[in-house]
Amino acid sequence: MGSALLTALLDLADNWLALRRIELEVYADNSAALALYRKQGFEQEGRARKYAFRDGRYVDALLMARVCTPGQ
């Protein structure tokens, strides 16, 4: 379901809204989300160290973006 929803969202962003760039933040330990975002063309652009305190420890957040190029 998450994959289909993201695909639909990116179609809307690319073909209807003509967005050139989409950014997101994701916890570094969320491997399922990272795999989904990378599969959809997102690339890591940065890391926010010790971004949040969860489950008794600090977790980094990864800053990711997807840039749409004309004709893509």
C-alpha positions in Angstrom: 0.0 0.0 0.0 2.8 2.4 0.8 4.5 1.9 -2.5 1.3 2.4 -4.5 0.5 5.6 -2.5 3.9 7.0 -3.0 3.8 6.2 -6.8 0.5 8.0 -7.1 1.8 11.0 -5.1 4.9 11.2 -7.3 2.8 11.0 -10.5 0.7 13.9 -9.2 3.8 15.9 -8.3 5.5 15.3 -11.7 2.6 15.4 -14.1 0.0 17.7 -12.6 1.9 20.0 -10.2 5.2 20.2 -12.2 7.2 20.0 -9.0 10.9 20.0 -9.6 12.0 18.9 -6.2 10.5 16.8 -3.3 12.2 16.6 0.0 11.7 14.3 3.0 13.2 13.3 6.3 13.3 9.7 7.5 14.7 8.0 10.6 18.0 6.3 9.7 16.8 3.0 11.3 13.7 2.8 9.1 15.0 0.4 6.5 11.7 -0.3 4.9 11.0 3.4 4.3 14.6 3.9 3.0 14.2 1.1 0.5 10.9 2.5 -0.7 12.2 6.0 -1.1 15.4 4.9 -2.9 13.4 2.7 -5.2 11.3 5.8 -6.2 14.5 7.8 -7.0 15.1 9.7 -3.7 18.8 10.3 -2.8 20.3 11.0 0.5 21.5 14.6 0.8 22.3 14.9 4.4 22.1 13.5 7.9 20.8 15.2 11.1 22.7 13.5 13.9 20.9 12.5 17.1 17.7 14.0 15.6 15.2 12.3 18.0 15.2 10.3 21.2 13.3 7.1 20.6 13.1 3.8 22.4 15.8 4.9 24.9 18.3 6.1 22.3 19.1 8.9 19.9 18.4 8.3 16.3 19.7 10.1 13.2 17.4 11.4 10.5 18.4 11.2 6.9 17.5 14.1 4.6 16.5 12.9 1.2 15.3 14.5 -2.1 14.1 13.6 -5.5 14.7 16.0 -8.3 12.6 15.7 -11.4 14.3 16.5 -14.7 12.4 17.5 -17.8 11.3 14.4 -19.8 11.7 12.1 -16.9 
